[in-house]
Amino acid sequence: MGVAAVTRAALRCLAIVGLMLVARAAAAQDWITNSYDDGSYFTGALSPIDGPGFTLVCGERSPQGLSGAQTGNNEPDITGRNAFRLYLSDTDIGPPGPQLAGRQDVLIVIGTTGYRLPPIIWNELFNTWETNVPAQDPVFAAIAAQTSFEMRSDQGSHIVPARGFSDALGQLTTYCRSMFAAIGLPWAGTAPAPDRTAMRQAAHAHILAGCKVGVLDQSDAFLFGEIDGDGIEDVVLDWRGVRCAGPTPYPYCGASNCSVDVFLSSLFPRKQRPEGLLALGARLFPLTNGNMGVGMYGGLSACRKVFGTTDCEFQYYWNGSGLVRLN
């Protein structure tokens, strides 16, 4: 290994060590960003805190204007503007072989949607797979809206945690945009934000499907709030507030209870259906962790059985994987 390669490896080691040190103070998230500028080239990187298996990088010449000969950095990351270089570990998607010199078998899977990555090549210098992905590619917004995603290839698949990806991606994008602008190569636009109206759209579609022949009124059907803590609005649909056209105006109501459907952004892409409950009514209330809890008013027989009273409310909260009873 030459001097340049050794210097390059040392810089990568320093970046990884920095990630590991910061990780001790970042237990609430799975992703972290790091950056360095040695005067000749700059690099910004986003990686999981437990290792650089899925790393997004941007890089170009430094605004300081030093040459690689001055700093010993002759193997920099040079990425196009408005793009990230994605490095993938051979541990995750398999080692190179005669049939894997270039490959197009890697998918990022979220729920039932697969995002196929551009052609991936093996980088012999860094012993890693790499490809270039536009900074505004919808796959990043999709990952940012989840708590995990699946990386799938011909070599198998595994689940990758995604807590903190959205914030880390924002930090990386901000750094890359500012550094490219400093050298006269401004980025056009920003990385897309997660769709914060997705659950409203899903709830409206659910009503249309449930009423079948049309909707007369749904003005009192919805409650909106942050229930699962992922930064995307969740929706509670109380069918008591829906009046359908046709001979059955309230198709999801019985003698007393009506269906209450909770559309959680953390679950919906995977399950493609809401969490369903029965209740006399629903409300949202604040929890000490900053999220909202869901209160369901219970029927008389259920209240006597559980609480020994006729005045009761069943309360639910998000525990990281689903809605569970609070009381």
SEKOLKOL-850588 format. One record per atom (N, C-alpha, C, CB): residue in one letter; x, y negated, z. Coordinates in steps of 0.02 Angstrom, whole numbers, padded with zeros to 5 digits, always signed. Each point is the difference from the previous one (the first is absolute). Glycine has a CB too. Example, Ala and Ser with C-alpha at 12.3 -4.5 7.8 and 13.67 -1.06 7.14 Angstrom:
BEGIN
A+00660+00284+00390A-00045-00059+00000A+00045-00060+00000A-00095+00059+00062S+00077-00112-00098S+00042-00059+00003S-00039-00055+00037S+00059+00032-00108
END
This chain:
BEGIN
M+00043+00059+00000M-00043-00059+00000M+00045-00062+00000M-00093+00062+00062G+00080-00109-00109G+00040-00060-00005G-00017-00050+00054G+00008+00020-00121V+00032-00076+00121V-00010-00053+00050V-00069-00029-00006V+00122-00026-00001A-00146+00014-00061A-00066-00030-00009A-00054+00045+00028A+00041-00060-00102A-00035+00125+00088A-00050+00047+00024A+00000+00004+00076A+00012+00066-00105V+00049-00068+00135V+00005+00002+00072V-00033-00062+00031V+00107+00066-00009T-00092-00125-00022T-00031-00061+00025T-00076+00003-00006T+00102-00064-00033R-00125+00090-00024R-00072+00006-00010R-00031+00046+00052R+00016-00021-00123A+00016+00078+00135A-00025+00047+00050A-00001-00031+00069A+00044+00094-00068A+00008-00134+00084A+00002-00033+00066A-00057-00049+00007A+00124+00013+00003L-00139-00050-00056L-00056-00047+00003L-00065+00037+00010L+00062-00079-00073R-00071+00135+00040R-00061+00039+00009R-00005+00027+00070R+00002+00030-00121C+00054-00007+00148C+00000+00026+00069C-00019-00055+00049C+00087+00084-00030L-00060-00145+00019L-00017-00055+00045L-00074-00016-00004L+00115-00046-00015A-00143+00049-00045A-00071-00014-00007A-00042+00052+00036A+00022-00054-00110I-00003+00118+00104I-00037+00054+00032I+00006-00006+00075I+00018+00075-00099V+00043-00089+00124V+00010-00009+00072V-00044-00057+00026V+00118+00045-00009G-00121-00099-00030G-00042-00056+00020G-00072+00020+00005G+00080-00078-00053L-00103+00118+00005L-00068+00024+00002L-00012+00042+00062L-00005-00002-00124M+00051+00045+00142M-00009+00044+00057M+00000-00039+00065M+00055+00092-00063L-00013-00145+00068L+00001-00040+00060L-00065-00038+00009L+00123-00011-00010V-00148-00018-00045V-00063-00036+00005V-00057+00047+00015V+00044-00085-00079A-00040+00148+00055A-00054+00047+00008A-00016+00012+00073A+00033+00054-00106R+00017-00058+00150R-00013+00012+00071R-00049-00050+00028R+00114+00048+00012A-00116-00108-00042A-00046-00052+00024A-00062-00004-00043A+00097-00063+00044A-00107+00112-00089A-00056-00004-00046A-00041+00064+00002A+00065-00076-00073A-00078+00101+00132A-00035+00064+00006A-00070-00003-00028A+00068+00023+00101A-00097-00084-00107A-00069-00005-00022A-00006+00006-00076A-00023-00072+00098Q+00078+00076-00134Q-00003+00006-00072Q+00050+00051-00025Q-00039-00119-00008D+00028+00141-00054D+00043+00051-00030D+00049-00028-00051D-00092+00081+00019W+00087-00146-00036W+00041-00029-00052W+00033-00064+00025W-00076+00050-00088I+00133-00065+00060I+00038-00059+00020I+00038-00026-00061I+00011+00043+00120T+00005-00107-00120T+00039-00030-00053T+00069-00020+00025T-00105-00041-00055N+00153+00038+00010N+00067-00023+00015N+00027-00035-00061N+00019+00094+00083S+00031-00137-00073S+00029-00036-00056S+00072-00018+00016S-00113-00045-00033Y+00153+00035-00018Y+00067-00026+00009Y+00022-00037-00063Y+00028+00094+00080D+00018-00139-00071D+00028-00041-00054D+00074-00008+00015D-00111-00062-00022D+00154+00095-00018D+00071-00003+00014D+00035-00057-00037D-00002+00123+00019G-00037-00166-00050G+00028-00056-00036G+00004+00012-00075G+00064-00028+00101S-00060+00092-00121S+00001+00015-00071S-00067+00027-00025S+00123+00023+00009Y-00155+00018+00033Y-00065+00028-00017Y-00043+00003+00063Y+00050+00067-00095F-00115-00072+00086F-00046+00009+00056F-00043+00062-00012F-00003-00125+00022T-00022+00154+00032T-00044+00058-00003T-00053-00006+00055T+00093+00073-00048G-00155-00060+00030G-00054+00008+00048G-00026+00070-00006G-00031-00122-00006A+00014+00153+00063A-00021+00070-00001A-00057+00012+00050A+00116+00035-00034L-00160+00009+00015L-00055+00023+00043L+00005+00076+00004L-00075-00098-00032S+00076+00125+00093S+00008+00073+00009S-00040+00022+00061S+00113-00003-00053P-00128+00069+00057P-00028+00027+00062P+00052-00008+00056P-00072+00082-00064I+00049-00093+00125I+00047-00010+00055I+00038+00064+00017I-00075-00090+00044D+00050+00148-00066D+00034+00063+00017D+00045+00025-00056D-00096+00028+00074G+00108-00070-00124G+00046+00020-00053G-00018-00029-00067G+00020+00105+00062P+00028-00113-00107P-00012-00033-00064P-00025+00047-00055P+00089-00080+00032G-00138+00122-00017G-00025+00048-00050G-00040-00033-00055G-00002+00084+00088F-00031-00140-00074F-00041-00037-00048F+00019-00072+00010F-00098+00085+00000T+00143-00111-00041T+00028-00066+00011T-00014-00046-00059T+00089+00050+00071L-00118-00109-00057L-00010-00051-00051L+00055-00052+00007L-00125+00019-00001V+00154-00039-00055V+00058-00045+00001V-00008-00054-00053V+00074+00093+00043C-00052-00153-00027C+00010-00051-00051C+00071-00026+00009C-00124-00032-00003G+00155+00008-00051G+00068-00025+00005G+00023-00035-00063G+00024+00091+00079E+00021-00139-00070E+00030-00037-00055E+00061-00036+00026E-00112-00015-00058R+00141-00028+00017R+00059-00036+00021R-00019-00050+00056R+00050+00012-00115S-00002-00026+00157S-00013-00043+00058S+00000-00074-00019S+00053+00086+00073P-00096-00126-00041P+00003-00073-00011P+00068-00030+00019P-00122-00004+00020Q+00162+00041+00021Q+00065-00026+00021Q+00050+00000-00057Q-00023+00041+00115G+00013+00001-00165G+00039-00003-00061G+00068+00035+00002G-00057-00103-00018L+00072+00142+00069L+00063+00037+00001L-00003+00058-00050L+00019-00032+00121S+00040+00053-00144S+00003+00057-00046S+00005+00065+00038S+00054-00073-00087G-00072+00127+00054G+00008+00065+00030G+00072+00016+00015G-00101+00036-00059A+00147-00063+00020A+00071+00012+00013A+00022-00032+00066A+00021+00004-00124Q-00052-00060+00142Q+00017-00033+00063Q-00025+00039+00060Q-00002-00109-00059T-00057+00139+00052T-00031+00034+00057T+00011+00076-00001T-00084-00090+00003G+00107+00116-00059G+00007+00073-00006G-00065+00035-00015G+00095-00007+00078N-00147-00029-00091N-00065+00030-00015N-00009+00003-00076N-00049-00043+00110N+00070+00098-00140N-00003+00007-00072N-00054+00049-00022N+00121-00026-00004E-00162+00050+00050E-00055+00045-00017E-00064-00025+00033E+00079+00098-00011P-00101-00159-00006P-00058-00029+00035P-00066+00028-00028P+00066-00104+00021D-00119+00093+00017D-00068+00012-00025D-00020-00061-00041D-00030+00075+00099I+00019-00065-00163I-00024-00053-00043I-00069+00021-00025I+00118-00036-00035T-00169+00001+00056T-00068+00017-00020T-00029-00057-00040T-00015+00073+00102G-00032-00058-00146G-00033-00052-00038G-00044-00042+00045G+00003+00072-00101R-00016-00134+00079R-00045-00041+00040R-00071+00028-00008R+00074-00103-00013N-00115+00093+00064N-00068+00027+00002N-00001+00076+00002N-00039-00100-00061A+00093+00130+00088A+00003+00073+00003A+00040+00023+00060A-00009+00006-00124F-00006+00054+00147F+00039+00033+00052F+00033+00062-00029F-00078-00045+00090R+00136+00061-00064R+00029+00066-00013R-00023+00046+00056R+00102-00050-00059L-00129+00107+00040L-00023+00050+00048L+00050+00058+00001L-00121-00032-00019Y+00150+00044+00078Y+00045+00056+00010Y-00038+00055+00038Y+00102-00076+00001L-00098+00136-00026L-00033+00058+00031L+00052+00053+00016L-00107-00024-00062S+00102+00054+00121S+00048+00050+00021S-00013+00067-00034S+00010-00058+00110D+00045+00094-00126D-00007+00067-00027D-00030+00048+00051D+00097-00022-00076T-00093+00004+00140T-00032+00040+00052T-00075-00001-00008T+00094-00024+00078D-00121-00032-00103D-00072-00008-00007D-00027+00029-00066D+00009-00102+00070I+00028+00094-00125I-00027+00021-00065I+00044+00050-00036I-00055-00111-00008G+00106+00137+00042G+00042+00051-00029G+00064-00026-00030G-00102+00063-00022P+00154-00020+00020P+00064-00021-00028P-00001-00001-00076P+00057+00048+00100P-00006-00079-00130P+00002-00001-00073P+00021+00068-00028P+00028-00123+00003G-00047+00135-00063G+00018+00062-00035G-00004-00013-00074G-00041+00072+00095P+00058-00023-00136P-00002-00010-00073P-00068-00024-00025P+00086+00088-00011Q-00140-00063+00043Q-00067-00020-00021Q-00024-00063+00034Q-00023+00119-00020L+00063-00147+00066L-00022-00058+00038L+00044-00061-00012L-00045+00078+00085A+00080-00080-00141A+00043-00058-00014A-00042-00063-00002A+00079+00072-00065G-00137-00069+00037G-00049-00053+00002G-00067+00032+00012G+00067-00076-00077R-00110+00047+00117R-00062+00034+00019R-00058-00049+00007R+00067+00088+00058Q-00128-00062-00068Q-00060-00040+00006Q-00054+00037+00040Q+00027-00056-00109D-00004+00096+00157D-00047+00042+00037D-00019-00027+00068D+00048+00096-00060V-00024-00156+00079V-00010-00025+00068V-00062-00044+00003V+00123+00004+00021L-00168+00014+00025L-00062-00037+00011L-00003-00026+00071L-00057+00071-00085I+00030-00131+00093I-00021-00026+00065I-00075+00011+00003I+00095-00087+00008V-00118+00128+00039V-00070+00019+00002V-00033-00032+00062V+00024+00110-00060I-00079-00145+00048I-00038-00032+00053I-00073+00021-00009I+00081-00099+00009G-00106+00140+00037G-00066+00027-00008G-00003+00045-00061G-00049-00101+00056T+00005+00084-00103T-00005+00039-00062T+00033-00036-00059T-00107+00049+00043T+00143-00103-00029T+00032-00039-00053T+00075+00013+00000T-00089-00088+00009G+00116+00103-00067G+00072+00011-00008G+00031-00056-00041G-00018+00124+00009Y+00074-00149+00014Y+00038-00052-00036Y+00065+00031-00024Y-00052-00093+00069R+00057+00105-00134R+00060+00031-00027R+00055-00051-00007R-00069+00084-00061L+00128-00068+00088L+00056-00046-00003L+00031+00000-00070L+00022+00018+00122P+00011-00072-00141P+00035-00001-00065P+00055+00054-00001P-00024-00124-00012P+00052+00137-00048P+00053+00050-00004P+00056-00011+00051P-00026+00012-00121I+00047+00041+00154I+00049-00003+00054I+00064+00033-00023I-00091+00001+00088I+00148-00033-00073I+00065+00027-00020I+00042+00012+00063I-00006-00059-00112W+00056+00101+00105W+00045+00015+00055W+00060-00047-00002W-00036+00121-00001N+00048-00156+00056N+00056-00046+00006N+00057+00038+00033N-00076-00102+00008E+00126+00120-00048E+00055+00040+00027E+00044-00039+00048E-00001+00066-00105L+00004-00132+00097L+00042-00040+00044L-00026+00001+00072L+00031-00073-00097F-00098+00066+00104F-00029-00003+00066F-00032+00066+00022F-00020-00121-00019N+00021+00171-00026N-00030+00065+00015N-00073-00007+00021N+00112+00043+00034T-00150-00076-00077T-00071-00010+00014T-00038-00008-00066T+00027-00055+00111W-00092+00067-00108W-00043-00013-00057W-00018-00074+00000W-00045+00119+00001E+00033-00146-00061E-00019-00071-00004E-00045-00013-00059E+00107-00030+00055T-00148-00023-00047T-00041-00025-00055T-00016-00072+00015T-00049+00115-00025N+00029-00153-00025N-00020-00069+00009N-00076-00006-00004N+00110-00040-00049V-00139+00004+00097V-00073-00007+00005V-00016-00074+00004V-00012+00113+00057P-00036-00138-00097P-00019-00071+00005P-00023-00017+00071P-00034+00001-00120A+00054-00061+00144A-00017-00020+00068A-00076-00005+00010A+00108-00061+00007Q-00145+00050-00061Q-00072-00006+00005Q-00036+00065-00018Q+00011-00120-00027D+00025+00175+00026D-00032+00065-00015D-00053+00014+00053D+00106+00043-00055P-00166-00021+00035P-00054+00013+00048P+00016+00053+00052P-00078-00034-00089V+00128+00076+00077V+00016+00052+00049V+00021-00031+00066V+00035+00076-00092F-00002-00134+00091F+00023-00031+00062F-00058-00026+00041F+00108-00030-00055A-00158-00001+00022A-00059-00023+00035A-00039+00059+00029A-00006-00100-00075A+00005+00156+00037A-00036+00059+00024A+00033+00029+00062A-00037+00025-00117I+00104-00021+00117I+00036+00025+00059I-00010-00048+00059I+00086+00055-00074A-00084-00120+00060A-00006-00050+00054A-00067+00005+00036A+00076-00075-00064A-00126+00102+00030A-00067+00004+00030A-00011+00064+00040A-00042-00068-00093Q+00094+00112+00098Q-00008+00065+00032Q+00044+00007+00062Q-00029+00048-00111T+00017+00005+00148T+00044+00019+00055T+00049+00055-00021T-00089-00032+00082S+00078+00061-00141S+00046+00051-00026S-00015+00010-00074S+00008+00057+00113F+00039-00026-00149F-00012+00019-00069F+00038+00065-00014F-00015-00121-00034E-00002+00153-00021E+00031+00063-00019E+00049-00011-00057E-00102+00064+00038M+00162-00037-00032M+00047+00000-00055M+00000+00071-00029M+00072-00092+00053R-00091+00097-00116R-00009+00066-00031R+00043+00006-00062R-00118+00005+00044S+00150+00053-00052S+00040+00014-00060S-00003+00074-00014S+00077-00099+00024D-00042+00120-00077D+00003+00071-00015D+00036+00039+00054D+00000-00028-00121Q+00038-00006+00164Q+00037+00032+00054Q-00042+00008+00064Q+00105-00047-00049G-00167+00021+00048G-00042+00005+00059G-00029-00068+00018G+00068+00096+00041S-00093-00103+00020S-00029-00063+00021S+00008-00008+00076S-00082+00003-00096H+00079-00065+00119H+00000-00013+00071H-00032-00067+00014H+00104+00069+00014I-00127-00078+00048I-00034-00061+00020I+00051-00049+00028I-00107+00064+00024V+00102-00127-00045V+00045-00052+00022V-00040-00051+00040V+00076+00016-00102P-00058-00029+00165P-00036-00052+00039P+00008-00068-00033P+00019+00066+00106A-00071-00108-00099A+00001-00065-00033A-00015-00058+00047A-00034+00057-00104R+00033-00045+00169R-00011-00056+00047R+00056-00051-00007R-00060+00077+00079G+00042-00140-00086G+00050-00052-00006G+00024-00013-00070G+00034+00028+00113F-00056+00014-00161F+00024-00009-00069F-00022-00067-00028F-00004+00124-00018S-00059-00144+00033S-00026-00062-00028S+00041-00060+00023S-00114+00050-00002D+00128-00055+00067D+00040-00056+00026D+00071+00002-00028D-00070-00001+00104A+00100+00061-00105A+00069+00006-00025A+00004-00018-00074A+00022+00089+00086L-00073-00069-00125L-00001-00017-00071L-00005-00075-00009L-00053+00110-00026G+00012-00143+00068G-00004-00072-00004G+00065-00034+00015G-00118+00008+00033Q+00155+00017+00018Q+00065-00028+00017Q+00050+00010-00056Q-00024+00022+00120L+00025+00038-00150L+00046+00014-00054L-00016-00045-00060L+00012+00119+00039T-00075-00125-00056T-00020-00041-00057T+00019-00073+00010T-00095+00079-00022T+00085-00104+00082T+00018-00069+00015T+00075-00011-00008T-00096-00008+00080Y+00136+00055-00054Y+00073-00006-00006Y+00021+00003-00073Y+00013+00053+00114C-00039-00004-00151C+00021+00008-00070C-00019-00061-00041C-00012+00124+00011R-00048-00149-00001R-00022-00059-00038R+00045-00060+00014R-00118+00043+00004S+00135-00053+00060S+00040-00059+00018S+00070+00006-00028S-00068-00015+00104M+00097+00074-00102M+00069+00009-00024M+00004-00005-00076M+00024+00072+00099F-00073-00043-00134F+00000-00006-00073F-00012-00072-00021F-00042+00118-00009A-00001-00154+00046A-00012-00070-00015A+00064-00041+00010A-00120+00013+00033A+00160+00005+00017A+00062-00037+00015A+00051+00006-00055A-00021+00018+00120I+00017+00035-00160I+00048+00008-00056I-00033-00016-00067I+00061+00088+00067G-00120-00120-00065G-00032-00023-00061G-00040+00053-00036G+00090-00080-00009L-00111+00133+00044L-00040+00053-00031L-00064+00010+00041L+00105+00056-00045P-00149-00106+00045P-00060+00005+00043P-00046+00056-00022P+00009-00120+00021W-00037+00154+00030W-00050+00052-00013W-00066-00032-00019W+00058+00079+00080A-00097-00045-00120A-00066-00022-00019A-00051+00038+00042A+00037-00028-00118G-00071-00008+00163G-00051+00032+00041G+00030+00036+00060G-00071+00012-00101T+00028+00022+00137T+00020+00036+00060T-00026+00071-00002T+00000-00106+00065A+00024+00147-00020A-00027+00068+00006A-00073-00004+00018A+00112+00045+00034P-00155-00003-00064P-00072-00005+00012P-00019+00017+00071P-00018+00028-00119A-00032-00063+00144A-00025+00014+00067A-00050+00058-00003A+00017-00120+00034P-00025+00157+00020P-00051+00052+00001P-00069-00029-00013P+00070+00067+00080D-00114-00028-00111D-00068-00022-00013D-00039-00001+00065D+00005+00048-00117R-00019-00108+00142R-00033-00006+00065R-00077-00001-00007R+00099-00063+00041T-00125+00075-00101T-00072+00005-00009T-00020+00071-00018T-00003-00119-00036A+00049+00165+00039A-00013+00068-00024A-00057+00034+00038A+00119+00009-00033M-00121-00017+00100M-00051+00033+00039M-00069-00032-00011M+00087+00029+00085R-00089-00094-00098R-00064-00032-00017R-00027+00029-00065R+00034-00106+00060Q+00010+00113-00109Q-00021+00028-00064Q-00023+00072+00008Q+00081-00076-00059A-00046+00114+00100A-00019+00070+00011A-00068+00004+00035A+00121+00032+00007A-00134-00076+00041A-00063+00001+00036A-00058-00020-00046A+00060-00028+00106H-00050-00022-00148H-00053-00019-00048H-00014+00057-00049H+00034-00121+00011A+00018+00154-00035A-00009+00056-00046A-00037+00057+00035A+00105-00032-00061H-00091+00043+00125H-00032+00052+00039H-00075-00014+00007H+00107+00019+00062I-00125-00081-00053I-00071-00018+00004I-00035+00012-00066I+00026-00086+00087L+00005+00066-00142L-00031+00010-00066L-00011+00074-00013L+00055-00104-00042A-00006+00145+00061A-00007+00073-00010A-00054+00029+00045A+00120+00006-00033G-00125-00032+00095G-00049+00026+00047G-00071-00019-00017G+00087-00004+00086C-00097-00058-00110C-00068-00022-00017C-00025+00029-00066C+00023-00105+00062K+00023+00121-00106K-00014+00033-00064K-00038-00044-00049K-00001+00108+00061V-00058-00135-00042V-00041-00037-00047V+00005-00075+00008V-00077+00096-00002G+00121-00120+00045G+00009-00072+00008G-00002-00022+00072G-00050-00013-00110V+00076-00047+00124V+00004-00027+00067V-00040-00066+00003V+00115+00054+00017L-00161-00057+00030L-00039-00061+00009L+00033-00049+00048L-00102+00067-00022D+00134-00040+00075D+00031-00045+00050D+00055+00038+00036D-00108-00064+00014Q+00165+00030-00005Q+00055+00029+00039Q+00035-00055+00040Q+00015+00092-00086S-00049-00148+00097S+00031-00058+00030S+00021+00011+00073S-00067-00069-00076D+00033+00115+00111D+00016+00012+00071D+00034+00068+00010D-00097-00072+00032A+00127+00098-00083A+00025+00069+00004A+00072+00005+00023A-00078+00027-00090F+00117-00081+00089F+00072+00006+00007F+00028-00034+00062F+00006+00006-00123L+00046+00025+00150L+00044-00030+00050L+00071+00005-00027L-00078+00031+00097F+00117-00084-00090F+00068-00001-00027F+00050-00012+00056F-00044-00042-00111G+00099+00079+00110G+00052-00010+00051G+00059+00046-00010G-00088-00035+00078E+00140+00024-00040E+00061+00041-00002E-00006+00055+00053E+00069-00099-00040I-00085+00159+00018I-00012+00056+00045I+00062+00044+00007I-00121-00003-00031D+00156+00017-00025D+00055+00048+00002D+00069-00031+00002D-00074+00076-00062G+00079-00142+00064G+00064-00033+00013G+00049-00001-00057G-00018+00033+00113D-00005-00023-00176D+00047-00001-00056D+00000-00066-00038D-00016+00122-00010G-00020-00172+00036G+00000-00065-00032G-00050-00008-00056G+00116-00007+00030I-00156+00058-00043I-00050-00002-00053I-00070+00004+00031I+00081+00054-00083E-00126-00096+00062E-00066-00003+00029E-00038+00066-00007E-00002-00122-00025D-00028+00144+00080D-00042+00059+00000D-00073-00021+00002D+00089+00068+00059V-00134-00023-00077V-00071-00016-00006V-00042+00051+00036V+00021-00056-00110V-00070+00032+00149V-00051+00043+00030V-00066-00012-00038V+00057-00002+00116L-00085+00054-00144L-00063-00004-00037L-00055+00032+00042L+00061+00003-00112D-00108-00044+00135D-00057+00024+00038D-00060+00004-00047D+00044-00051+00109W-00065+00112-00124W-00054+00010-00048W-00066-00029+00024W+00058+00102-00039R-00063-00121+00102R-00059-00034+00025R-00011-00066-00037R+00016+00054+00113G+00039-00084-00137G-00004-00065-00034G-00006+00006-00075G+00065-00046+00092V-00075+00106-00118V-00006+00010-00072V-00072+00018-00018V+00121+00038-00007R-00149-00074-00041R-00067+00018-00024R+00006+00017-00075R-00058-00075+00087C+00043+00137-00102C+00007+00025-00069C-00065-00010-00039C+00085+00084+00039A-00079-00088-00104A-00059+00000-00044A-00027+00071-00004A+00044-00099-00067G-00104+00106+00043G-00028+00067-00008G-00044+00020+00059G+00099+00030-00068P-00121+00033+00068P-00048+00022+00051P+00030+00011+00070P-00061+00053-00092T+00127-00050+00098T+00032+00011+00065T+00046-00059+00014T-00005+00126-00013P-00021-00178+00046P+00041-00061+00010P+00058+00009+00049P-00102-00064-00024Y+00095+00112+00072Y+00053+00010+00049Y+00020+00075-00001Y-00042-00098+00072P+00078+00119-00123P+00013+00072-00009P+00047+00031+00052P-00018-00019-00120Y+00056-00022+00157Y+00048+00027+00048Y-00019-00018+00072Y+00088-00008-00087C-00153+00000+00099C-00026-00013+00066C-00052+00052+00017C+00023-00123-00011G-00021+00147+00075G-00050+00046+00024G-00051-00037+00042G+00083+00093-00002A-00112-00057+00050A-00050-00030+00043A+00029-00056+00043A-00061+00109+00000S+00124-00101+00019S+00031-00052+00042S+00070-00018-00025S-00065+00042+00097N+00108+00007-00109N+00069-00013-00020N+00007-00010-00075N+00038+00068+00096C+00012-00106-00115C+00019-00008-00069C+00074+00019-00008C-00086-00092-00017S+00105+00107-00043S+00071+00014-00014S+00040-00064+00007S-00030+00096-00077V+00089-00090+00106V+00049-00054+00002V+00064+00026-00030V-00053-00053+00105D+00075+00024-00160D+00060+00023-00036D+00056-00050+00011D-00071+00058-00086V+00129-00033+00107V+00058-00042+00015V+00052+00011-00054V-00024+00004+00125F+00040-00056-00162F+00049+00004-00055F+00067-00025+00027F-00090-00017-00089L+00136+00064+00100L+00066-00015+00028L+00052+00004-00055L-00035+00045+00112S+00071-00099-00123S+00049-00002-00054S+00055+00052+00010S-00024-00121-00015S+00040+00139+00076S+00053+00049+00012S-00021+00070-00021S+00040-00070+00095L-00104+00084-00096L-00024+00067-00017L-00030+00004-00069L-00021+00017+00119F-00009-00072-00142F-00042+00005-00060F+00037+00022-00063F-00069-00088+00051P+00130+00064-00064P+00032+00024-00062P+00010+00075-00001P+00057-00109-00008R-00049+00139+00067R+00012+00072+00003R-00065+00040+00000R+00105-00022+00063K-00155-00001-00026K-00062+00037+00007K-00053-00021-00050K+00027+00012+00120Q-00022-00073-00145Q-00048-00027-00048Q-00072+00001+00026Q+00076+00038-00091R-00084-00042+00156R-00067-00005+00029R+00007-00031+00070R-00043+00101-00066P-00011-00132+00091P+00004-00033+00065P-00009+00050+00057P-00043-00105-00052E+00057+00081+00113E-00016+00037+00060E-00074-00011+00016E+00120-00010+00044G-00159+00063-00039G-00072-00006+00010G-00022+00016+00070G-00013+00028-00118L-00031-00072+00146L-00028+00010+00067L-00074-00017-00003L+00112-00028+00055L-00149+00046-00002L-00070-00018+00008L-00009-00044+00061L-00035+00108-00056A-00005-00160+00050A-00007-00046+00056A-00063-00043-00008A+00125-00001+00016L-00144-00031+00038L-00055-00049-00001L+00024-00068-00025L-00054+00061+00095G+00119-00070-00098G+00029-00063-00023G+00075+00002+00013G-00107-00062+00023A+00142+00012-00049A+00073-00001+00007A+00025-00071+00012A+00008+00100-00075R+00051-00104+00104R+00033-00065+00010R+00075+00012+00001R-00099-00047+00065L+00138-00006-00075L+00072+00001+00008L+00018-00041+00062L+00017+00012-00125F+00034+00010+00161F+00022-00036+00060F+00076+00003+00004F-00108+00027+00060P+00140-00078-00031P+00073-00002+00002P+00030+00049+00050P-00006-00120-00034L+00063+00149+00015L+00038+00044+00044L+00064-00035+00023L-00047+00102-00058T+00078-00077+00110T+00060-00032+00026T+00060+00007-00047T-00043+00022+00115N+00040+00026-00163N+00056+00009-00046N-00005-00045-00061N+00009+00117+00039G-00059-00160-00041G-00009-00046-00057G-00047+00024-00053G+00113-00037+00023N-00130+00101-00023N-00048+00027-00048N-00071-00009+00025N+00085+00084-00038M-00134-00064-00002M-00070-00001+00019M-00023+00071+00014M-00020-00104-00069G-00021+00111+00120G-00034+00063+00013G-00069-00001-00031G+00064+00014+00107V-00093+00046-00116V-00067+00006-00030V-00047+00025+00054V+00048+00023-00115G-00100-00062+00129G-00050+00020+00048G-00062+00026-00035G+00044-00083+00082M-00069+00142-00061M-00060+00030-00028M-00052+00008+00055M+00068+00062-00088Y-00126-00093+00079Y-00053+00005+00050Y-00033+00069-00005Y-00019-00125-00004G+00015+00159+00060G-00025+00068+00001G-00075+00004+00013G+00111+00035+00038G-00141+00023-00059G-00070+00013+00013G-00012+00019+00073G-00013+00036-00119L-00050-00035+00139L-00018+00011+00069L+00024+00067+00026L-00098-00072-00018S+00087+00126-00020S+00019+00067+00025S+00076+00006+00005S-00104+00048-00052A+00140-00075+00005A+00073+00004+00002A+00027-00040+00058A+00003+00014-00124C-00032-00072+00137C+00024-00042+00055C-00011+00033+00068C-00022-00101-00070R-00037+00131+00079R-00013+00034+00064R+00048+00057+00010R-00121-00032-00008K+00135+00068-00046K+00043+00059+00006K+00072-00019+00015K-00074+00059-00080V+00099-00112+00048V+00070-00018+00007V+00012-00048+00058V+00014+00017-00122F-00057-00068+00128F+00012-00053+00048F-00049+00000+00059F+00046-00065-00093G-00101+00104+00088G-00050-00001+00052G-00040-00064+00000G+00072+00074+00066T-00076-00107-00123T-00037-00064-00005T-00031-00005-00069T+00078-00056+00082T-00125+00009-00089T-00031-00011-00066T+00030-00060-00036T-00106+00050+00045D+00155-00081-00015D+00032-00059-00029D+00074+00016-00010D-00083-00080+00055C+00102+00098-00116C+00070+00022-00008C+00026-00016-00070C-00020+00091+00082E+00085-00087-00087E+00035-00012-00062E+00059+00048-00004E-00036-00122-00002F+00041+00158-00053F+00058+00042-00012F+00053-00042-00036F-00072+00105-00007Q+00131-00107+00036Q+00053-00043-00027Q+00056+00042-00030Q-00027-00088+00085Y+00051+00066-00143Y+00052+00037-00037Y+00058-00047-00015Y-00087+00076-00052Y+00147-00047+00047Y+00059-00039-00019Y+00044+00043-00045Y-00004-00067+00107W+00048+00034-00143W+00048+00033-00045W+00061+00023+00039W-00040-00070-00097N+00055+00136+00095N+00056+00026+00039N+00061+00016-00044N-00082+00047+00081G+00082-00070-00142G+00056+00012-00046G-00015+00051-00053G+00074-00029+00092S-00126+00069-00081S-00019+00050-00050S-00075+00003-00012S+00100+00065+00033G-00140-00095+00010G-00072+00001-00009G-00035-00038+00056G+00009+00110-00059L-00075-00113+00054L-00040-00031+00053L-00014+00050+00056L-00053-00076-00085V+00067+00056+00146V-00012+00044+00058V-00039-00040+00052V+00106+00067-00023R-00141-00030+00066R-00040-00032+00052R+00044-00035+00051R-00087+00086-00017L+00067-00147+00036L+00035-00039+00051L-00031+00011+00068L+00030-00085-00086N-00095+00097+00089N-00034+00009+00064N-00033+00068+00005N-00019-00124+00006
END
